[in-house]
Amino acid sequence: MTEKLTDKALTLELSDDGAEVVVRWLGRSTARDPRIFVGPVLQKALELSRTQKKSLALDFRQLDYFNSSTITPVVRLLQQVKAQNGHAVVRFRADLNWQRLSFSALHVLQGDGEHIVLDGGAA
């Protein structure tokens, strides 16, 4: 199953075909309150990963830009994953300065890597 959801310049692709539930981020996230669009998609992905006992992957490697408001719903989701003893992988491009800087703050959530893994490899 792949579901493509779009709000202005941001597209989220939600799929659960393989070993992971994947949310692929495409385009640009510029909304002042991205929770309105992003929140329900992330909650659906979390529920799918929990009920299907799959890892949750957030793939930002094809995202061109996100504003500082966008990281908040991502952090909340990762906190939920950790609280539910789930597993999530955050994929981003460390070779892109803005992505490396944006995701560096998530190292606090990563901890020992048991529940949250940050993967800064290229696409």
C-alpha positions in Angstrom: 0.0 0.0 0.0 1.3 3.4 -0.9 -0.6 6.6 -0.2 0.5 10.0 -1.5 -0.7 13.1 0.3 0.1 16.6 -0.8 -0.3 20.0 0.9 1.0 22.9 -1.2 4.7 22.2 -1.9 5.0 19.2 0.5 4.2 15.6 -0.5 4.3 12.8 2.0 4.3 9.2 0.7 3.2 6.6 3.2 3.9 3.0 2.4 3.9 -0.2 4.3 4.8 -2.7 1.6 8.2 -4.0 2.9 9.8 -4.6 6.3 9.2 -1.0 7.3 6.4 1.6 7.4 7.9 4.4 5.4 7.0 8.1 5.3 8.9 9.7 2.4 9.1 13.5 2.4 9.3 15.3 -0.9 9.3 19.0 -1.9 9.2 21.8 0.7 7.6 22.1 4.1 6.9 25.8 4.6 3.6 25.9 6.6 3.5 27.9 9.8 1.7 25.1 11.6 2.7 21.9 9.8 1.0 19.7 12.4 -2.3 20.3 10.7 -1.1 18.3 7.6 1.9 16.3 8.9 0.4 15.3 12.3 -2.3 12.9 11.0 0.0 11.3 8.5 2.7 10.6 11.1 0.1 9.3 13.6 -1.3 6.9 10.9 2.3 5.7 10.2 3.0 5.2 13.9 -0.2 3.2 14.2 0.6 1.0 11.2 4.1 0.3 12.5 2.8 -0.6 15.9 0.0 -2.9 14.8 2.2 -4.6 12.1 5.2 -4.7 14.4 7.4 -3.0 11.8 10.0 -0.3 12.1 9.0 3.2 11.1 11.2 5.0 8.7 11.1 8.8 8.1 12.9 9.4 4.8 13.9 13.1 4.3 16.6 12.5 1.7 14.4 13.9 -1.2 13.1 16.9 0.8 14.3 20.2 -0.5 13.6 22.3 2.5 11.7 22.5 5.8 11.2 25.4 8.2 11.9 25.2 11.9 8.2 24.5 12.7 8.4 21.2 10.8 10.8 19.5 13.3 8.3 19.7 16.1 5.8 17.1 14.9 8.8 14.9 14.0 10.2 15.1 17.5 6.8 14.4 19.0 6.5 11.3 16.9 9.9 10.0 17.8 9.1 10.6 21.5 6.0 8.4 21.0 8.0 5.7 19.3 10.5 5.6 22.2 7.7 5.6 24.8 6.0 2.7 23.1 9.3 0.7 22.8 9.1 0.9 19.0 11.8 1.5 16.5 12.3 4.3 14.0 14.9 5.3 11.5 15.4 8.9 10.4 17.0 9.0 7.0 18.6 12.3 5.8 21.5 13.6 3.8 24.4 14.6 6.0 26.1 15.9 2.8 23.4 18.7 2.7 24.4 21.3 5.3 20.8 22.3 6.1 19.7 18.7 6.6 22.8 17.8 8.8 22.2 20.9 11.0 18.4 20.3 11.2 18.8 16.7 12.3 21.7 17.1 14.6 19.3 18.1 17.4 17.8 14.6 17.2 20.9 13.0 18.6 19.5 13.7 22.0 16.5 11.5 21.2 18.7 8.8 19.6 20.3 7.9 22.9 21.8 4.4 22.7 20.1 3.7 19.3 17.8 1.0 20.6 14.6 2.9 19.5 15.8 5.7 17.3 18.5 5.5 14.6 19.7 8.5 12.7 21.0 7.6 9.2 22.8 10.5 7.4 23.7 8.5 4.3 23.1 9.8 0.8 19.9 8.9 -1.2 
